Amino acid sequence: MSIPERNRSLVDDSIARRIRGCLNRDQINLWVAPYFDSEQHQSNDPMMQELTRRYAAELEISLEKVYESLQHLQCHALEKLRAREEFHKSGLATLRINIAYGAQDSRLQTLKTNLDINGRELRNLISTNFSVDASRLKLIVKGNVIEDESSLQSQGVRHEAQVLALLLTEAETVAVMAQEEEKRKEVDRIKQDAKHLSHKNAMEDDYYFQVVTDQAGKAIKLPPEEKQALVVAMMLHEQGRTALKKDDFAAALLFFLEADNEYRSGIQFLHLLDAVDNYALLNLDISWCYLCLQSISDLPDAEKRLQKCENSLKHSYGKDMERVLALKGNVGNEAALFLRLHLLQGIVAFHQNKLQLANQLFALVESEMDQLRVDDSKLSHMIEFGFSEAEGRLGLRAMGNNLELAVSYMLQKRDEKEERKRKEEEDRQKFLKQEKLAAAALRHSNNNMNAALNVLMESPELLDLTDSQEDREDLSHLFSADRIAQNCLLNLLEPRDLEEPEIINMVNVKRYAEESKIVDRIGGMGLDPGLVQQVVGQHRGSLEEVVRNLVEMQMGSGTSQDSIERSFLQALNLLASTPGTRSESSASSRVRSTAEDYAAWRRLRKDMPQHDDDYLNLTLAMEETFLQRYKQLLLETLSPKTQ
């Protein structure tokens, strides 16, 4: 369907909604007398003509358009009655299938079926009846993806349900279809990778960016099961945003709906989402996909999501974005999110025949657009100064197109990011020092737990360390509480060493091979000998811990992917051939686990945004296109000369 044809259809739909509003107000039913003769099974034309003249005068719409719309509404009502009777008699439900071919086209069809069939059978029915490839279809009802193996009835599909059928690609070749199948499988892979990494502990999070924070960057502590659902949802959301930036709206919507399922599976922590804006923005993104896919039938779901989004954003950002202003010093980029929200609300209002509200919202969006539009020439200057296009746009929008202030603002953002990285590394080094000191305390106290705890808290300077004097001066600050020291000691002990509480003082910390021998064995991995010596000292001669730590350090150092993967293979071979470790299979398993962590991290990271505020980087080009289109539709709908 071309844009002019689609626009005419939208205008006709809007006129029909206005007339339906009048019919509801006047309590007129077009499918019964005096407007329909059930004995003759035909419309009562004189009464329909009288009604046409009345509404044409009231709504200032042409007689032809009103009469045409009344006939359409009458036929539609009679069809629904017949379908309802058929459903009650035979159980055959009528489904309205909206086949979305992408942002430029969609087609509404009707399909009759029993509701006890499963999702795969429904896809096959749609394929047979409407000549589309079943393997490329994804079906969505009320914001939920229809599963292949469950019945439609068990998934909440009812008679007269609206089904959004996403056709993931228009390509017909076998090769491309296989590629699209791989894309659909990617959703499941990403969920598994995200779940795998979400189990990492607090110190390992540095490598895998799985720290959940509020808007101020402060970490939010969560129980493991809640963290897993939240992290998986956030990762799926990011993958959807990546697809959205490529205008792949069908794939984006699938990722977003999967993310929504993960959020709802962790319903017990949804109150925590008031501290962040993730769930609000997910609802905004889902609604945006509905619009871009021209899925008008999903507008009721969009309306609910937009209301949730508005409520949550106001709670998170402040009613007048005062919290954002206090945190960032400006609100320009967050204001762009509200622009998209107001645009979507206006479009929903238009399709609900709330034309006055739609007009008010479109006027608001136009005003916001004027304030937030970025000067292209100044954006070019920002790029010349060495900023990315995203950084340039974010800086200029934040500073109201003031080039000098935008440069200063983005430089400050870069400095703040570097400071966060420095602080994270500082915290990690503190953790490593705590572990090293705890090991020294156990050696000093002849493996007596209580004595080791006492020396850590009272006299850490007595411990035999190779640290510099500067490091020694910091020892007193490493353990701010007994609990921290005790945890560090317990972390160094194997579970089998802790048999009974009453003999905990008899804990035996196993000694491993001489450190020099381990350094020699690891030399073949091509690493800096000084670095190897340092790590060996930290891990008290534990070969598997040394190898694992060295590989992890490479992952965090920017070392090339091929080099890291070679290190994994060398590490596995080394551990497999080394007698005297706790268990060759156990050690190999630990390093293999690190390799799996890295593989999952790399798969997820390749499409992840590199800029913290990437989600705020809206060009507003599509927003402006939709605004102009719907303003014209509103004008045509309200015009007294509508033909």
Sequence and secondary structure as in RCSB ss.txt:
>XXXX:A:sequence
MSIPERNRSLVDDSIARRIRGCLNRDQINLWVAPYFDSEQHQSNDPMMQELTRRYAAELEISLEKVYESLQHLQC
HALEKLRAREEFHKSGLATLRINIAYGAQDSRLQTLKTNLDINGRELRNLISTNFSVDASRLKLIVKGNVIEDES
SLQSQGVRHEAQVLALLLTEAETVAVMAQEEEKRKEVDRIKQDAKHLSHKNAMEDDYYFQVVTDQAGKAIKLPPE
EKQALVVAMMLHEQGRTALKKDDFAAALLFFLEADNEYRSGIQFLHLLDAVDNYALLNLDISWCYLCLQSISDLP
DAEKRLQKCENSLKHSYGKDMERVLALKGNVGNEAALFLRLHLLQGIVAFHQNKLQLANQLFALVESEMDQLRVD
DSKLSHMIEFGFSEAEGRLGLRAMGNNLELAVSYMLQKRDEKEERKRKEEEDRQKFLKQEKLAAAALRHSNNNMN
AALNVLMESPELLDLTDSQEDREDLSHLFSADRIAQNCLLNLLEPRDLEEPEIINMVNVKRYAEESKIVDRIGGM
GLDPGLVQQVVGQHRGSLEEVVRNLVEMQMGSGTSQDSIERSFLQALNLLASTPGTRSESSASSRVRSTAEDYAA
WRRLRKDMPQHDDDYLNLTLAMEETFLQRYKQLLLETLSPKTQ
>XXXX:A:secstr
  HHHHHHHHHHHHHHHHHHHHHHHTT  TTSTTTEETTTTEE HHHHHHHHHHHHHHHT  HHHHHHHHHHHHH
HHHHHHHHHHHHHHH  EEEEEEEEEETTEEEEEEEEE TTSBHHHHHHHHHHHHT  GGGEEEEETTEE  SSS
BTGGGT  TT EEEEEE     SHHHHHHHHHHHHHHHHHHHHHHHHHT  TTTHHHHT   B TTS B    HH
HHHHHHHHHHHHHHHHHHHHTT HHHHHHHHHHHHHHHHHTGGGGGGGGGSSHHHHHHHHHHHHHHHTT GGGHH
HHHHHHHHHHHHHHHHH TTSHHHHHHHS  HHHHHHHHHHHHHHHHHHHHTT HHHHHHHHHHHHHHHHHH   
HHHHHHHHHTT  HHHHHHHHHHTTT HHHHHHHHHHHHHHHHHHHHHHHHHHHHHHHHHHHHHHHHHHTTT HH
HHHHHHHH GGGS     HHHHHHGGGT SSHHHHHHHHHHTS GGG   GGGGGG      S HHHHHHHHGGG
   HHHHHHHHHHTTT HHHHHHHHHHHHHTTT  HHHHHHHHHHHHHHHHT TTSS HHHHHHHHHHHHHHHHH
HHHHHTTS SSTTGGG    HHHHHHHHHHHHHHHHHH TT  
